[in-house]
């Protein structure tokens, strides 16, 4: 029987009594926040963790505790260079892993950016869609042969997916006025749809994929956000939640935020989470389109799990990056 966890569960809560010795897990974005905590928790329970980061100097400093916990818990930790906003770096990193040929039990696609000013990746894609989705799309698909039977892909998404569905006609905002949160919403919806499509392609060999929402956490991810705008959003959300008779928004700690990634990656039954959106250490339920975004404390929009949209996004992504998987 699966243990029950929730919004306040931490990484140590969900990994209590679990030995990950012999498990090899790759985590992207290990230079700050959730990525560092995810790696720390996993190595502390015996896993061999490969951490990917754009800035290796920053990551080296940020993961000092990871290495200490790994030494104490029987796990190991290594760093590799990966810049998701540059497909040349993405492909080089993937080729390096393929050349070594070591299998992976879990890939946690954790890295990302949020509400950035309008800009482009090295390959000319809008920054958030290019980094959060296309970078991981190419990276994960290239290393997919390394994911062992029974393995998993966990994509970090967000409740921010509710801001927008993907726009496959104008993914780079060439005709649409740019809005940082609409862009973020598109990219986070794409993360869920990618998990849906990847799960469909790999489940026959026992590999499952899911997307997770970590919750609201104060990390470097929010560095582009105006504090006043953020506060106004929270106040509006709390007003709506109160009207619905629900409790007010609560920030999570980083160990609470990383708990769902760890739970979906190594604790929950794979058939339970495969092709799903998870939050607060459980599978999220679909929220009807007519429910206001500010009134939602949990749940996933149906468009983010739509199989046809997932396939259309996959095809569009292959077209954009010039590579078929």
Secondary structure, DSSP 8 states (H G I E B T S, - for coil): ------TT--HHHHTTT---TT-EEEEE-TTSHHHHHHHHHHHHTT-EEEEEES-HHHHHHHTHHHHHHHHHHT-EEEEEE--TT-HHHHHHHHHHHHHHT--EEEEEE-----S--S-B-TTS-BHHIIIIIIIHHHHHHHHGGGEEEEEEEEEE--GGGGG----SS-TT-SSS---HHHHHHHHHHHHHHHHHHHHHHHGGGT-EEEEEE---B-SGGGGGS-HHHHHHHHHHHHHHHHHTT------B-HHHHHHHHHIIIIIS-HHHHTT-EEETTEE--EE-TTS-GGG-SS-EEGGGG-HHHHHHHHHHHHHHHT---
